[in-house]
């Protein structure tokens, strides 16, 4: 992580993810969610899995969840991580992370309209 980055909103059914450089090794994760009691462990698992897939090993992560679906959470974590790393390439595709949603091209969420811009 090179810089602090943010993805998402505080709207209902969305999540705001903040990621930045960490002084200590590992992922320092803070979760605030309206459904933390029921889904806190699942939210943590999704965040850690997504960061592991991106190769992130050291970061401060703050998740402020307002009841987002799993696919939205993954998209927000991806967007914030790519922005924080100042990267626009992942898994062979180029992403423009200035859009509000960044989703892996092979993943879809039926319940949410996603905006993704692939550059060639």
N, CA, C and O atoms as a GROMACS GRO file, in nm:
protein
  480
    1UNK      N    1   0.083  -0.117   0.000
    1UNK     CA    2   0.000   0.000   0.000
    1UNK      C    3   0.089   0.124   0.000
    1UNK      O    4   0.179   0.138   0.082
    2UNK      N    5   0.061   0.212  -0.093
    2UNK     CA    6   0.141   0.333  -0.105
    2UNK      C    7   0.072   0.453  -0.040
    2UNK      O    8   0.138   0.538   0.021
    3UNK      N    9  -0.061   0.460  -0.054
    3UNK     CA   10  -0.137   0.575  -0.004
    3UNK      C   11  -0.264   0.526   0.064
    3UNK      O   12  -0.302   0.409   0.051
    4UNK      N   13  -0.330   0.616   0.137
    4UNK     CA   14  -0.462   0.586   0.191
    4UNK      C   15  -0.563   0.597   0.078
    4UNK      O   16  -0.555   0.689  -0.004
    5UNK      N   17  -0.657   0.504   0.073
    5UNK     CA   18  -0.757   0.505  -0.034
    5UNK      C   19  -0.893   0.468   0.022
    5UNK      O   20  -0.904   0.407   0.129
    6UNK      N   21  -0.995   0.505  -0.053
    6UNK     CA   22  -1.133   0.488  -0.009
    6UNK      C   23  -1.216   0.438  -0.125
    6UNK      O   24  -1.194   0.478  -0.240
    7UNK      N   25  -1.312   0.351  -0.096
    7UNK     CA   26  -1.409   0.307  -0.198
    7UNK      C   27  -1.542   0.284  -0.128
    7UNK      O   28  -1.548   0.229  -0.018
    8UNK      N   29  -1.649   0.326  -0.194
    8UNK     CA   30  -1.783   0.301  -0.142
    8UNK      C   31  -1.848   0.425  -0.086
    8UNK      O   32  -1.794   0.536  -0.091
    9UNK      N   33  -1.968   0.404  -0.031
    9UNK     CA   34  -2.046   0.511   0.028
    9UNK      C   35  -2.104   0.463   0.160
    9UNK      O   36  -2.090   0.347   0.197
   10UNK      N   37  -2.169   0.554   0.230
   10UNK     CA   38  -2.237   0.519   0.355
   10UNK      C   39  -2.387   0.505   0.334
   10UNK      O   40  -2.465   0.512   0.429
   11UNK      N   41  -2.427   0.484   0.210
   11UNK     CA   42  -2.568   0.463   0.178
   11UNK      C   43  -2.612   0.326   0.226
   11UNK      O   44  -2.530   0.237   0.247
   12UNK      N   45  -2.742   0.310   0.244
   12UNK     CA   46  -2.797   0.181   0.282
   12UNK      C   47  -2.762   0.076   0.176
   12UNK      O   48  -2.765   0.106   0.057
   13UNK      N   49  -2.731  -0.044   0.218
   13UNK     CA   50  -2.694  -0.157   0.132
   13UNK      C   51  -2.560  -0.136   0.061
   13UNK      O   52  -2.535  -0.197  -0.043
   14UNK      N   53  -2.475  -0.051   0.115
   14UNK     CA   54  -2.342  -0.028   0.059
   14UNK      C   55  -2.240  -0.042   0.171
   14UNK      O   56  -2.275  -0.068   0.286
   15UNK      N   57  -2.116  -0.024   0.138
   15UNK     CA   58  -2.007  -0.033   0.235
   15UNK      C   59  -1.897   0.064   0.195
   15UNK      O   60  -1.868   0.081   0.076
   16UNK      N   61  -1.836   0.128   0.294
   16UNK     CA   62  -1.722   0.214   0.268
   16UNK      C   63  -1.598   0.142   0.321
   16UNK      O   64  -1.594   0.100   0.437
   17UNK      N   65  -1.499   0.127   0.235
   17UNK     CA   66  -1.375   0.058   0.271
   17UNK      C   67  -1.260   0.157   0.261
   17UNK      O   68  -1.241   0.221   0.157
   18UNK      N   69  -1.185   0.169   0.368
   18UNK     CA   70  -1.065   0.253   0.371
   18UNK      C   71  -0.944   0.162   0.389
   18UNK      O   72  -0.942   0.078   0.479
   19UNK      N   73  -0.845   0.179   0.303
   19UNK     CA   74  -0.723   0.098   0.311
   19UNK      C   75  -0.603   0.190   0.302
   19UNK      O   76  -0.601   0.285   0.223
   20UNK      N   77  -0.504   0.161   0.383
   20UNK     CA   78  -0.382   0.240   0.379
   20UNK      C   79  -0.263   0.160   0.426
   20UNK      O   80  -0.276   0.046   0.470
   21UNK      N   81  -0.145   0.221   0.417
   21UNK     CA   82  -0.024   0.153   0.460
   21UNK      C   83  -0.027   0.125   0.610
   21UNK      O   84  -0.086   0.202   0.687
   22UNK      N   85   0.036   0.017   0.651
   22UNK     CA   86   0.043  -0.019   0.792
   22UNK      C   87   0.188  -0.021   0.838
   22UNK      O   88   0.277  -0.057   0.761
   23UNK      N   89   0.211   0.017   0.961
   23UNK     CA   90   0.346   0.015   1.017
   23UNK      C   91   0.386  -0.125   1.060
   23UNK      O   92   0.505  -0.159   1.062
   24UNK      N   93   0.287  -0.206   1.094
   24UNK     CA   94   0.314  -0.342   1.142
   24UNK      C   95   0.276  -0.443   1.034
   24UNK      O   96   0.190  -0.416   0.951
   25UNK      N   97   0.341  -0.560   1.034
   25UNK     CA   98   0.306  -0.664   0.938
   25UNK      C   99   0.164  -0.715   0.961
   25UNK      O  100   0.112  -0.711   1.072
   26UNK      N  101   0.104  -0.763   0.854
   26UNK     CA  102  -0.030  -0.821   0.863
   26UNK      C  103  -0.139  -0.722   0.827
   26UNK      O  104  -0.114  -0.605   0.801
   27UNK      N  105  -0.260  -0.774   0.826
   27UNK     CA  106  -0.377  -0.693   0.796
   27UNK      C  107  -0.440  -0.650   0.927
   27UNK      O  108  -0.486  -0.734   1.004
   28UNK      N  109  -0.442  -0.520   0.953
   28UNK     CA  110  -0.509  -0.465   1.072
   28UNK      C  111  -0.651  -0.429   1.027
   28UNK      O  112  -0.668  -0.335   0.949
   29UNK      N  113  -0.750  -0.501   1.075
   29UNK     CA  114  -0.887  -0.487   1.024
   29UNK      C  115  -0.981  -0.439   1.134
   29UNK      O  116  -0.986  -0.496   1.243
   30UNK      N  117  -1.056  -0.333   1.102
   30UNK     CA  118  -1.159  -0.280   1.192
   30UNK      C  119  -1.291  -0.283   1.116
   30UNK      O  120  -1.301  -0.230   1.006
   31UNK      N  121  -1.393  -0.345   1.175
   31UNK     CA  122  -1.523  -0.359   1.110
   31UNK      C  123  -1.629  -0.290   1.194
   31UNK      O  124  -1.642  -0.317   1.313
   32UNK      N  125  -1.705  -0.202   1.130
   32UNK     CA  126  -1.824  -0.142   1.191
   32UNK      C  127  -1.939  -0.173   1.096
   32UNK      O  128  -1.938  -0.132   0.980
   33UNK      N  129  -2.038  -0.246   1.146
   33UNK     CA  130  -2.147  -0.289   1.059
   33UNK      C  131  -2.278  -0.293   1.134
   33UNK      O  132  -2.283  -0.324   1.254
   34UNK      N  133  -2.386  -0.260   1.063
   34UNK     CA  134  -2.519  -0.270   1.124
   34UNK      C  135  -2.560  -0.415   1.142
   34UNK      O  136  -2.654  -0.444   1.216
   35UNK      N  137  -2.490  -0.506   1.076
   35UNK     CA  138  -2.519  -0.650   1.088
   35UNK      C  139  -2.398  -0.726   1.142
   35UNK      O  140  -2.381  -0.845   1.115
   36UNK      N  141  -2.314  -0.658   1.220
   36UNK     CA  142  -2.190  -0.720   1.269
   36UNK      C  143  -2.218  -0.842   1.356
   36UNK      O  144  -2.146  -0.941   1.349
   37UNK      N  145  -2.321  -0.834   1.438
   37UNK     CA  146  -2.350  -0.946   1.527
   37UNK      C  147  -2.380  -1.074   1.448
   37UNK      O  148  -2.337  -1.182   1.486
   38UNK      N  149  -2.455  -1.060   1.338
   38UNK     CA  150  -2.491  -1.176   1.258
   38UNK      C  151  -2.383  -1.213   1.156
   38UNK      O  152  -2.357  -1.332   1.135
   39UNK      N  153  -2.321  -1.114   1.094
   39UNK     CA  154  -2.234  -1.139   0.979
   39UNK      C  155  -2.091  -1.087   0.994
   39UNK      O  156  -2.017  -1.084   0.896
   40UNK      N  157  -2.051  -1.048   1.114
   40UNK     CA  158  -1.916  -0.993   1.134
   40UNK      C  159  -1.805  -1.087   1.090
   40UNK      O  160  -1.709  -1.045   1.026
   41UNK      N  161  -1.818  -1.215   1.125
   41UNK     CA  162  -1.716  -1.314   1.087
   41UNK      C  163  -1.711  -1.333   0.936
   41UNK      O  164  -1.604  -1.347   0.878
   42UNK      N  165  -1.828  -1.334   0.872
   42UNK     CA  166  -1.834  -1.350   0.726
   42UNK      C  167  -1.774  -1.228   0.656
   42UNK      O  168  -1.704  -1.242   0.556
   43UNK      N  169  -1.801  -1.109   0.708
   43UNK     CA  170  -1.744  -0.986   0.651
   43UNK      C  171  -1.592  -0.991   0.661
   43UNK      O  172  -1.522  -0.961   0.564
   44UNK      N  173  -1.542  -1.029   0.777
   44UNK     CA  174  -1.397  -1.039   0.795
   44UNK      C  175  -1.336  -1.140   0.699
   44UNK      O  176  -1.231  -1.114   0.640
   45UNK      N  177  -1.400  -1.254   0.682
   45UNK     CA  178  -1.349  -1.357   0.592
   45UNK      C  179  -1.344  -1.306   0.448
   45UNK      O  180  -1.244  -1.328   0.379
   46UNK      N  181  -1.449  -1.240   0.402
   46UNK     CA  182  -1.453  -1.188   0.265
   46UNK      C  183  -1.343  -1.084   0.244
   46UNK      O  184  -1.275  -1.086   0.142
   47UNK      N  185  -1.326  -0.994   0.340
   47UNK     CA  186  -1.222  -0.891   0.327
   47UNK      C  187  -1.084  -0.955   0.321
   47UNK      O  188  -1.004  -0.921   0.234
   48UNK      N  189  -1.056  -1.046   0.411
   48UNK     CA  190  -0.924  -1.110   0.414
   48UNK      C  191  -0.898  -1.195   0.289
   48UNK      O  192  -0.787  -1.194   0.235
   49UNK      N  193  -1.000  -1.268   0.241
   49UNK     CA  194  -0.986  -1.347   0.118
   49UNK      C  195  -0.957  -1.258  -0.002
   49UNK      O  196  -0.870  -1.288  -0.083
   50UNK      N  197  -1.032  -1.149  -0.013
   50UNK     CA  198  -1.016  -1.058  -0.126
   50UNK      C  199  -0.876  -0.995  -0.125
   50UNK      O  200  -0.811  -0.987  -0.229
   51UNK      N  201  -0.831  -0.952  -0.008
   51UNK     CA  202  -0.697  -0.894   0.002
   51UNK      C  203  -0.590  -0.997  -0.030
   51UNK      O  204  -0.490  -0.965  -0.094
   52UNK      N  205  -0.609  -1.121   0.015
   52UNK     CA  206  -0.513  -1.228  -0.016
   52UNK      C  207  -0.507  -1.254  -0.166
   52UNK      O  208  -0.398  -1.274  -0.220
   53UNK      N  209  -0.621  -1.254  -0.233
   53UNK     CA  210  -0.624  -1.273  -0.378
   53UNK      C  211  -0.550  -1.162  -0.450
   53UNK      O  212  -0.492  -1.185  -0.557
   54UNK      N  213  -0.551  -1.042  -0.393
   54UNK     CA  214  -0.481  -0.929  -0.453
   54UNK      C  215  -0.334  -0.924  -0.412
   54UNK      O  216  -0.258  -0.841  -0.462
   55UNK      N  217  -0.293  -1.013  -0.323
   55UNK     CA  218  -0.154  -1.016  -0.279
   55UNK      C  219  -0.121  -0.915  -0.170
   55UNK      O  220  -0.003  -0.887  -0.146
   56UNK      N  221  -0.221  -0.861  -0.105
   56UNK     CA  222  -0.199  -0.762   0.002
   56UNK      C  223  -0.165  -0.837   0.130
   56UNK      O  224  -0.242  -0.922   0.176
   57UNK      N  225  -0.049  -0.805   0.187
   57UNK     CA  226  -0.004  -0.873   0.308
   57UNK      C  227   0.007  -0.780   0.428
   57UNK      O  228   0.015  -0.826   0.543
   58UNK      N  229   0.009  -0.650   0.402
   58UNK     CA  230   0.026  -0.553   0.510
   58UNK      C  231  -0.057  -0.430   0.479
   58UNK      O  232  -0.032  -0.361   0.379
   59UNK      N  233  -0.157  -0.401   0.564
   59UNK     CA  234  -0.243  -0.285   0.542
   59UNK      C  235  -0.329  -0.258   0.664
   59UNK      O  236  -0.358  -0.348   0.742
   60UNK      N  237  -0.369  -0.133   0.679
   60UNK     CA  238  -0.473  -0.096   0.774
   60UNK      C  239  -0.603  -0.088   0.696
   60UNK      O  240  -0.610  -0.019   0.594
   61UNK      N  241  -0.705  -0.159   0.742
   61UNK     CA  242  -0.833  -0.164   0.670
   61UNK      C  243  -0.945  -0.130   0.767
   61UNK      O  244  -0.954  -0.186   0.877
   62UNK      N  245  -1.031  -0.037   0.726
   62UNK     CA  246  -1.150  -0.002   0.802
   62UNK      C  247  -1.271  -0.025   0.713
   62UNK      O  248  -1.278   0.028   0.603
   63UNK      N  249  -1.365  -0.106   0.762
   63UNK     CA  250  -1.486  -0.139   0.687
   63UNK      C  251  -1.605  -0.081   0.763
   63UNK      O  252  -1.628  -0.115   0.879
   64UNK      N  253  -1.680   0.007   0.696
   64UNK     CA  254  -1.801   0.066   0.754
   64UNK      C  255  -1.918   0.017   0.670
   64UNK      O  256  -1.950   0.076   0.567
   65UNK      N  257  -1.982  -0.090   0.714
   65UNK     CA  258  -2.083  -0.161   0.636
   65UNK      C  259  -2.224  -0.117   0.672
   65UNK      O  260  -2.257  -0.101   0.790
   66UNK      N  261  -2.305  -0.098   0.571
   66UNK     CA  262  -2.446  -0.063   0.589
   66UNK      C  263  -2.536  -0.171   0.530
   66UNK      O  264  -2.643  -0.141   0.477
   67UNK      N  265  -2.492  -0.297   0.538
   67UNK     CA  266  -2.574  -0.408   0.490
   67UNK      C  267  -2.547  -0.445   0.346
   67UNK      O  268  -2.637  -0.490   0.275
   68UNK      N  269  -2.423  -0.427   0.300
   68UNK     CA  270  -2.388  -0.457   0.160
   68UNK      C  271  -2.387  -0.607   0.134
   68UNK      O  272  -2.356  -0.687   0.222
   69UNK      N  273  -2.421  -0.643   0.012
   69UNK     CA  274  -2.410  -0.782  -0.032
   69UNK      C  275  -2.262  -0.819  -0.044
   69UNK      O  276  -2.176  -0.731  -0.054
   70UNK      N  277  -2.234  -0.948  -0.044
   70UNK     CA  278  -2.096  -0.996  -0.051
   70UNK      C  279  -2.024  -0.945  -0.176
   70UNK      O  280  -1.908  -0.905  -0.169
   71UNK      N  281  -2.093  -0.947  -0.289
   71UNK     CA  282  -2.028  -0.903  -0.414
   71UNK      C  283  -1.994  -0.754  -0.411
   71UNK      O  284  -1.893  -0.713  -0.468
   72UNK      N  285  -2.076  -0.675  -0.343
   72UNK     CA  286  -2.047  -0.532  -0.329
   72UNK      C  287  -1.926  -0.514  -0.237
   72UNK      O  288  -1.838  -0.433  -0.266
   73UNK      N  289  -1.922  -0.588  -0.128
   73UNK     CA  290  -1.808  -0.581  -0.037
   73UNK      C  291  -1.678  -0.617  -0.108
   73UNK      O  292  -1.578  -0.547  -0.094
   74UNK      N  293  -1.680  -0.726  -0.186
   74UNK     CA  294  -1.560  -0.765  -0.261
   74UNK      C  295  -1.518  -0.655  -0.359
   74UNK      O  296  -1.399  -0.624  -0.371
   75UNK      N  297  -1.614  -0.597  -0.429
   75UNK     CA  298  -1.584  -0.491  -0.526
   75UNK      C  299  -1.523  -0.370  -0.457
   75UNK      O  300  -1.428  -0.311  -0.508
   76UNK      N  301  -1.577  -0.333  -0.343
   76UNK     CA  302  -1.526  -0.216  -0.270
   76UNK      C  303  -1.384  -0.243  -0.217
   76UNK      O  304  -1.298  -0.155  -0.223
   77UNK      N  305  -1.360  -0.362  -0.166
   77UNK     CA  306  -1.226  -0.396  -0.117
   77UNK      C  307  -1.127  -0.394  -0.233
   77UNK      O  308  -1.016  -0.342  -0.219
   78UNK      N  309  -1.166  -0.452  -0.347
   78UNK     CA  310  -1.078  -0.450  -0.465
   78UNK      C  311  -1.047  -0.308  -0.507
   78UNK      O  312  -0.931  -0.274  -0.530
   79UNK      N  313  -1.149  -0.223  -0.516
   79UNK     CA  314  -1.129  -0.085  -0.561
   79UNK      C  315  -1.037  -0.010  -0.466
   79UNK      O  316  -0.944   0.057  -0.511
   80UNK      N  317  -1.063  -0.020  -0.337
   80UNK     CA  318  -0.980   0.050  -0.239
   80UNK      C  319  -0.836   0.000  -0.242
   80UNK      O  320  -0.742   0.080  -0.234
   81UNK      N  321  -0.817  -0.131  -0.252
   81UNK     CA  322  -0.682  -0.188  -0.255
   81UNK      C  323  -0.605  -0.144  -0.380
   81UNK      O  324  -0.488  -0.108  -0.371
   82UNK      N  325  -0.670  -0.147  -0.495
   82UNK     CA  326  -0.604  -0.105  -0.619
   82UNK      C  327  -0.569   0.043  -0.613
   82UNK      O  328  -0.462   0.083  -0.657
   83UNK      N  329  -0.660   0.124  -0.558
   83UNK     CA  330  -0.630   0.267  -0.543
   83UNK      C  331  -0.514   0.290  -0.447
   83UNK      O  332  -0.425   0.370  -0.475
   84UNK      N  333  -0.515   0.219  -0.333
   84UNK     CA  334  -0.410   0.237  -0.233
   84UNK      C  335  -0.274   0.193  -0.286
   84UNK      O  336  -0.171   0.252  -0.250
   85UNK      N  337  -0.272   0.092  -0.371
   85UNK     CA  338  -0.147   0.046  -0.432
   85UNK      C  339  -0.112   0.127  -0.556
   85UNK      O  340  -0.005   0.108  -0.615
   86UNK      N  341  -0.200   0.217  -0.594
   86UNK     CA  342  -0.186   0.298  -0.716
   86UNK      C  343  -0.163   0.209  -0.837
   86UNK      O  344  -0.078   0.236  -0.921
   87UNK      N  345  -0.243   0.101  -0.844
   87UNK     CA  346  -0.236   0.007  -0.955
   87UNK      C  347  -0.362   0.016  -1.039
   87UNK      O  348  -0.471   0.043  -0.988
   88UNK      N  349  -0.346  -0.007  -1.168
   88UNK     CA  350  -0.462  -0.014  -1.257
   88UNK      C  351  -0.468  -0.146  -1.330
   88UNK      O  352  -0.552  -0.164  -1.418
   89UNK      N  353  -0.380  -0.239  -1.295
   89UNK     CA  354  -0.381  -0.371  -1.359
   89UNK      C  355  -0.399  -0.479  -1.254
   89UNK      O  356  -0.337  -0.475  -1.147
   90UNK      N  357  -0.485  -0.574  -1.285
   90UNK     CA  358  -0.504  -0.689  -1.197
   90UNK      C  359  -0.552  -0.806  -1.280
   90UNK      O  360  -0.649  -0.794  -1.356
   91UNK      N  361  -0.485  -0.919  -1.266
   91UNK     CA  362  -0.527  -1.044  -1.331
   91UNK      C  363  -0.544  -1.028  -1.482
   91UNK      O  364  -0.638  -1.082  -1.540
   92UNK      N  365  -0.453  -0.956  -1.544
   92UNK     CA  366  -0.456  -0.943  -1.689
   92UNK      C  367  -0.550  -0.838  -1.744
   92UNK      O  368  -0.555  -0.819  -1.865
   93UNK      N  369  -0.623  -0.768  -1.658
   93UNK     CA  370  -0.715  -0.664  -1.705
   93UNK      C  371  -0.672  -0.530  -1.647
   93UNK      O  372  -0.618  -0.524  -1.537
   94UNK      N  373  -0.695  -0.424  -1.723
   94UNK     CA  374  -0.666  -0.290  -1.675
   94UNK      C  375  -0.796  -0.227  -1.626
   94UNK      O  376  -0.897  -0.228  -1.696
   95UNK      N  377  -0.792  -0.172  -1.507
   95UNK     CA  378  -0.910  -0.112  -1.447
   95UNK      C  379  -0.892   0.038  -1.435
   95UNK      O  380  -0.782   0.087  -1.410
   96UNK      N  381  -1.001   0.109  -1.453
   96UNK     CA  382  -1.001   0.251  -1.422
   96UNK      C  383  -1.070   0.263  -1.287
   96UNK      O  384  -1.192   0.251  -1.279
   97UNK      N  385  -0.994   0.286  -1.183
   97UNK     CA  386  -1.050   0.282  -1.049
   97UNK      C  387  -1.112   0.414  -1.005
   97UNK      O  388  -1.141   0.433  -0.887
   98UNK      N  389  -1.132   0.506  -1.099
   98UNK     CA  390  -1.201   0.629  -1.064
   98UNK      C  391  -1.352   0.609  -1.062
   98UNK      O  392  -1.424   0.691  -1.005
   99UNK      N  393  -1.400   0.502  -1.123
   99UNK     CA  394  -1.543   0.474  -1.117
   99UNK      C  395  -1.579   0.427  -0.977
   99UNK      O  396  -1.492   0.387  -0.900
  100UNK      N  397  -1.707   0.434  -0.944
  100UNK     CA  398  -1.748   0.400  -0.809
  100UNK      C  399  -1.738   0.250  -0.781
  100UNK      O  400  -1.711   0.210  -0.668
  101UNK      N  401  -1.759   0.167  -0.881
  101UNK     CA  402  -1.754   0.023  -0.862
  101UNK      C  403  -1.641  -0.035  -0.947
  101UNK      O  404  -1.624   0.003  -1.063
  102UNK      N  405  -1.566  -0.124  -0.890
  102UNK     CA  406  -1.467  -0.199  -0.966
  102UNK      C  407  -1.493  -0.346  -0.938
  102UNK      O  408  -1.484  -0.390  -0.824
  103UNK      N  409  -1.524  -0.421  -1.041
  103UNK     CA  410  -1.559  -0.561  -1.025
  103UNK      C  411  -1.476  -0.642  -1.122
  103UNK      O  412  -1.456  -0.602  -1.236
  104UNK      N  413  -1.429  -0.756  -1.076
  104UNK     CA  414  -1.356  -0.846  -1.164
  104UNK      C  415  -1.447  -0.884  -1.279
  104UNK      O  416  -1.564  -0.915  -1.255
  105UNK      N  417  -1.399  -0.884  -1.404
  105UNK     CA  418  -1.485  -0.910  -1.520
  105UNK      C  419  -1.559  -1.043  -1.515
  105UNK      O  420  -1.667  -1.054  -1.574
  106UNK      N  421  -1.505  -1.144  -1.447
  106UNK     CA  422  -1.572  -1.274  -1.446
  106UNK      C  423  -1.670  -1.289  -1.330
  106UNK      O  424  -1.737  -1.392  -1.320
  107UNK      N  425  -1.680  -1.190  -1.245
  107UNK     CA  426  -1.772  -1.198  -1.132
  107UNK      C  427  -1.890  -1.106  -1.158
  107UNK      O  428  -1.874  -0.995  -1.210
  108UNK      N  429  -2.006  -1.151  -1.121
  108UNK     CA  430  -2.125  -1.068  -1.140
  108UNK      C  431  -2.207  -1.070  -1.013
  108UNK      O  432  -2.206  -1.166  -0.937
  109UNK      N  433  -2.278  -0.962  -0.992
  109UNK     CA  434  -2.372  -0.952  -0.882
  109UNK      C  435  -2.507  -0.917  -0.944
  109UNK      O  436  -2.523  -0.810  -1.002
  110UNK      N  437  -2.601  -1.005  -0.931
  110UNK     CA  438  -2.729  -0.986  -0.998
  110UNK      C  439  -2.811  -0.872  -0.940
  110UNK      O  440  -2.900  -0.820  -1.006
  111UNK      N  441  -2.783  -0.833  -0.816
  111UNK     CA  442  -2.869  -0.739  -0.747
  111UNK      C  443  -2.822  -0.594  -0.757
  111UNK      O  444  -2.895  -0.504  -0.715
  112UNK      N  445  -2.705  -0.571  -0.809
  112UNK     CA  446  -2.648  -0.437  -0.811
  112UNK      C  447  -2.595  -0.406  -0.950
  112UNK      O  448  -2.532  -0.491  -1.013
  113UNK      N  449  -2.620  -0.287  -0.997
  113UNK     CA  450  -2.563  -0.245  -1.125
  113UNK      C  451  -2.420  -0.198  -1.098
  113UNK      O  452  -2.396  -0.111  -1.014
  114UNK      N  453  -2.326  -0.256  -1.170
  114UNK     CA  454  -2.186  -0.221  -1.153
  114UNK      C  455  -2.136  -0.142  -1.273
  114UNK      O  456  -2.180  -0.163  -1.386
  115UNK      N  457  -2.047  -0.053  -1.246
  115UNK     CA  458  -1.980   0.022  -1.351
  115UNK      C  459  -1.835  -0.022  -1.351
  115UNK      O  460  -1.767  -0.016  -1.249
  116UNK      N  461  -1.789  -0.066  -1.464
  116UNK     CA  462  -1.647  -0.102  -1.476
  116UNK      C  463  -1.598  -0.056  -1.612
  116UNK      O  464  -1.667  -0.070  -1.712
  117UNK      N  465  -1.481  -0.002  -1.613
  117UNK     CA  466  -1.422   0.042  -1.739
  117UNK      C  467  -1.293  -0.034  -1.757
  117UNK      O  468  -1.199  -0.020  -1.679
  118UNK      N  469  -1.288  -0.115  -1.858
  118UNK     CA  470  -1.166  -0.188  -1.890
  118UNK      C  471  -1.091  -0.112  -1.998
  118UNK      O  472  -1.150  -0.070  -2.098
  119UNK      N  473  -0.963  -0.096  -1.978
  119UNK     CA  474  -0.882  -0.028  -2.078
  119UNK      C  475  -0.795  -0.131  -2.146
  119UNK      O  476  -0.752  -0.228  -2.084
  120UNK      N  477  -0.769  -0.112  -2.272
  120UNK     CA  478  -0.683  -0.204  -2.347
  120UNK      C  479  -0.554  -0.137  -2.384
  120UNK      O  480  -0.468  -0.198  -2.448
   0.00000   0.00000   0.00000
